[in-house]
Amino acid sequence: MPEPPGAPLPAVTPERVLAGLALLVPIVAMLWVSSYDKTGPAVGGMPFFYWYQLLWVPASAVFTVAAYLLINRDEKARKAAKTGGTR
């Protein structure tokens, strides 16, 4: 049963939780230095320490875009709920 227009919306939604987790993953991966503090395996002569960090540059962009899309979806749902429309 949908909530009536003007009803208070929850501050925490699944979309917002997933967006927060998507933003947290690259941060934790980069702060956990002991997980990539080694030289092997090398790729193209580049030690693991460097190529692992470089791999996280596009991966972080993907996670950031996912978080943006989730927040955008949540905002649209909030706007629809505020006006009484459907998702």
DRENDO-1510 file (C-alpha; in Angstrom, 1 decimal, always signed):
<recs>
REC; n; res; u; v; w
REC; 1; MET; +0.0; +0.0; +0.0 .
REC; 2; PRO; +1.6; +3.3; -1.1 .
REC; 3; GLU; +2.0; +6.0; +1.5 .
REC; 4; PRO; -0.3; +9.1; +1.2 .
REC; 5; PRO; +1.2; +12.2; -0.3 .
REC; 6; GLY; +2.9; +14.4; +2.3 .
REC; 7; ALA; +3.8; +11.4; +4.5 .
REC; 8; PRO; +7.4; +11.7; +5.9 .
REC; 9; LEU; +9.9; +9.9; +3.8 .
REC; 10; PRO; +12.5; +7.7; +5.4 .
REC; 11; ALA; +16.0; +9.2; +5.6 .
REC; 12; VAL; +17.7; +5.9; +5.0 .
REC; 13; THR; +16.7; +4.0; +1.9 .
REC; 14; PRO; +18.3; +0.9; +0.3 .
REC; 15; GLU; +19.5; +3.1; -2.6 .
REC; 16; ARG; +21.3; +5.5; -0.2 .
REC; 17; VAL; +22.9; +2.6; +1.7 .
REC; 18; LEU; +24.1; +1.0; -1.6 .
REC; 19; ALA; +25.4; +4.4; -2.8 .
REC; 20; GLY; +27.4; +4.8; +0.5 .
REC; 21; LEU; +28.8; +1.3; +0.1 .
REC; 22; ALA; +29.8; +2.0; -3.5 .
REC; 23; LEU; +31.7; +5.1; -2.4 .
REC; 24; LEU; +33.3; +3.2; +0.6 .
REC; 25; VAL; +34.7; +0.3; -1.4 .
REC; 26; PRO; +37.5; +2.2; -3.2 .
REC; 27; ILE; +38.4; +4.1; -0.1 .
REC; 28; VAL; +38.8; +0.9; +1.9 .
REC; 29; ALA; +40.6; -0.8; -0.9 .
REC; 30; MET; +43.2; +2.0; -1.1 .
REC; 31; LEU; +43.6; +2.4; +2.7 .
REC; 32; TRP; +44.2; -1.3; +3.2 .
REC; 33; VAL; +47.8; -1.1; +2.1 .
REC; 34; SER; +48.9; -4.5; +3.4 .
REC; 35; SER; +46.7; -6.1; +0.8 .
REC; 36; TYR; +48.8; -4.7; -2.1 .
REC; 37; ASP; +52.1; -4.0; -0.5 .
REC; 38; LYS; +54.1; -6.5; -2.6 .
REC; 39; THR; +56.0; -6.5; -5.9 .
REC; 40; GLY; +54.6; -9.6; -7.6 .
REC; 41; PRO; +52.9; -10.4; -9.9 .
REC; 42; ALA; +54.3; -7.9; -12.3 .
REC; 43; VAL; +52.3; -6.9; -15.4 .
REC; 44; GLY; +54.4; -5.5; -18.3 .
REC; 45; GLY; +57.3; -5.1; -15.9 .
REC; 46; MET; +55.2; -2.9; -13.5 .
REC; 47; PRO; +55.2; -4.2; -10.0 .
REC; 48; PHE; +51.8; -5.2; -8.4 .
REC; 49; PHE; +52.0; -2.3; -6.0 .
REC; 50; TYR; +51.7; +0.2; -8.9 .
REC; 51; TRP; +49.3; -1.5; -11.3 .
REC; 52; TYR; +46.9; -2.4; -8.5 .
REC; 53; GLN; +46.6; +1.3; -7.6 .
REC; 54; LEU; +46.2; +2.3; -11.2 .
REC; 55; LEU; +43.5; -0.3; -11.7 .
REC; 56; TRP; +41.5; +1.4; -9.0 .
REC; 57; VAL; +41.3; +4.7; -10.9 .
REC; 58; PRO; +38.7; +3.4; -13.5 .
REC; 59; ALA; +37.2; +1.1; -10.9 .
REC; 60; SER; +36.6; +4.1; -8.6 .
REC; 61; ALA; +35.0; +6.0; -11.4 .
REC; 62; VAL; +32.6; +3.0; -12.0 .
REC; 63; PHE; +31.7; +2.9; -8.3 .
REC; 64; THR; +31.2; +6.7; -8.2 .
REC; 65; VAL; +28.9; +6.5; -11.3 .
REC; 66; ALA; +26.9; +3.7; -9.6 .
REC; 67; ALA; +26.5; +5.8; -6.5 .
REC; 68; TYR; +25.4; +8.7; -8.5 .
REC; 69; LEU; +22.8; +6.7; -10.4 .
REC; 70; LEU; +21.5; +5.2; -7.1 .
REC; 71; ILE; +21.1; +8.6; -5.5 .
REC; 72; ASN; +19.5; +10.0; -8.6 .
REC; 73; ARG; +17.0; +7.1; -8.6 .
REC; 74; ASP; +16.3; +7.7; -4.9 .
REC; 75; GLU; +15.7; +11.5; -5.5 .
REC; 76; LYS; +13.3; +10.7; -8.3 .
REC; 77; ALA; +11.4; +8.3; -6.1 .
REC; 78; ARG; +11.3; +11.0; -3.3 .
REC; 79; LYS; +10.0; +13.6; -5.7 .
REC; 80; ALA; +7.4; +11.2; -7.0 .
REC; 81; ALA; +6.3; +10.3; -3.5 .
REC; 82; LYS; +6.1; +13.9; -2.5 .
REC; 83; THR; +3.8; +14.7; -5.5 .
REC; 84; GLY; +1.8; +11.5; -5.1 .
REC; 85; GLY; +3.0; +9.9; -8.3 .
REC; 86; THR; +4.5; +6.4; -8.7 .
REC; 87; ARG; +8.1; +5.5; -9.1 .
</recs>
